[in-house]
Amino acid sequence: MRRYDQRTPHMPFPDDAKALLVIGLHADRRSVQARARERGLKIFYLDTEGVTENGVHKPYLIEGAREGDVVVRSEATPALLHLAKLLNVNA
């Protein structure tokens, strides 16, 4: 799912979904995360938990993370390339 608006429309999860990967922090995806939790899906976040402005890193913590979620503090491109390698997928 890739949405830029603040209100993410309902999208069904595939029946065989096992996890939800949330990338970035600018759009509010808490309603999607809530539906994933209701289905028992594992929630993974890929986010630097901050922004860099004028060379200064400013923390911007993930608001929707809950106990048991996995937070990977990394930029998307290197982390997704690493994941693809682990999964033996050509990217």
C-alpha positions as CSV (number, residue, x, y, z in Angstrom):
1,M,0.0,0.0,0.0
2,R,1.4,3.4,-0.8
3,R,-0.7,6.4,0.1
4,Y,0.4,10.0,0.6
5,D,-2.9,11.5,1.9
6,Q,-3.6,11.8,5.6
7,R,-6.6,9.5,5.5
8,T,-5.8,6.1,4.1
9,P,-8.8,4.5,2.5
10,H,-9.8,1.0,3.4
11,M,-7.8,-1.6,1.5
12,P,-8.3,-5.4,2.1
13,F,-5.4,-7.5,3.2
14,P,-4.6,-10.6,1.1
15,D,-5.9,-13.7,2.9
16,D,-2.3,-15.1,3.1
17,A,-0.8,-11.9,4.5
18,K,1.5,-12.5,7.5
19,A,2.8,-9.0,8.2
20,L,2.5,-5.3,7.5
21,L,5.5,-3.2,6.6
22,V,5.1,0.5,7.4
23,I,7.7,2.7,5.6
24,G,8.2,6.3,6.7
25,L,6.3,8.4,9.1
26,H,4.7,11.3,7.3
27,A,1.3,9.7,6.6
28,D,-1.0,8.5,9.4
29,R,-1.3,4.8,8.9
30,R,-2.6,3.9,12.4
31,S,-6.0,2.8,11.1
32,V,-4.3,0.3,8.7
33,Q,-2.1,-0.9,11.6
34,A,-5.1,-1.4,13.8
35,R,-6.8,-3.6,11.1
36,A,-3.5,-5.5,10.7
37,R,-3.4,-6.1,14.5
38,E,-7.0,-7.3,14.5
39,R,-5.9,-10.0,11.9
40,G,-2.9,-11.0,14.0
41,L,-0.4,-9.7,11.6
42,K,3.1,-8.7,12.7
43,I,3.9,-5.0,12.3
44,F,7.3,-3.9,11.0
45,Y,8.3,-0.3,10.8
46,L,11.1,0.9,8.5
47,D,11.9,4.5,9.5
48,T,14.8,6.6,10.6
49,E,12.6,8.1,13.4
50,G,13.8,11.6,12.5
51,V,14.5,14.1,9.8
52,T,17.7,15.8,8.8
53,E,17.4,19.5,8.2
54,N,20.5,21.7,7.5
55,G,22.7,18.8,8.5
56,V,21.0,18.4,11.9
57,H,19.1,15.3,12.8
58,K,15.8,16.0,14.6
59,P,14.1,13.1,16.3
60,Y,10.5,12.3,15.0
61,L,9.5,9.2,16.8
62,I,6.9,6.7,15.4
63,E,3.6,7.4,17.1
64,G,1.8,4.2,16.1
65,A,4.4,1.6,17.3
66,R,3.2,-0.8,20.0
67,E,5.0,-3.4,22.2
68,G,5.9,-6.4,20.1
69,D,6.2,-4.4,16.9
70,V,9.6,-4.4,15.1
71,V,11.2,-1.0,14.4
72,V,14.1,-0.9,11.9
73,R,15.8,2.5,12.2
74,S,17.2,2.9,8.7
75,E,16.6,4.7,5.4
76,A,14.3,2.8,3.1
77,T,16.6,2.1,0.1
78,P,19.5,0.4,2.0
79,A,17.2,-1.5,4.3
80,L,14.9,-2.8,1.4
81,L,18.0,-3.8,-0.6
82,H,19.3,-5.7,2.4
83,L,15.9,-7.4,2.9
84,A,15.8,-8.4,-0.8
85,K,19.3,-10.0,-0.4
86,L,18.2,-11.9,2.7
87,L,15.1,-13.1,0.8
88,N,17.2,-14.0,-2.3
89,V,15.2,-11.6,-4.5
90,N,16.9,-9.7,-7.3
91,A,16.3,-6.0,-6.8
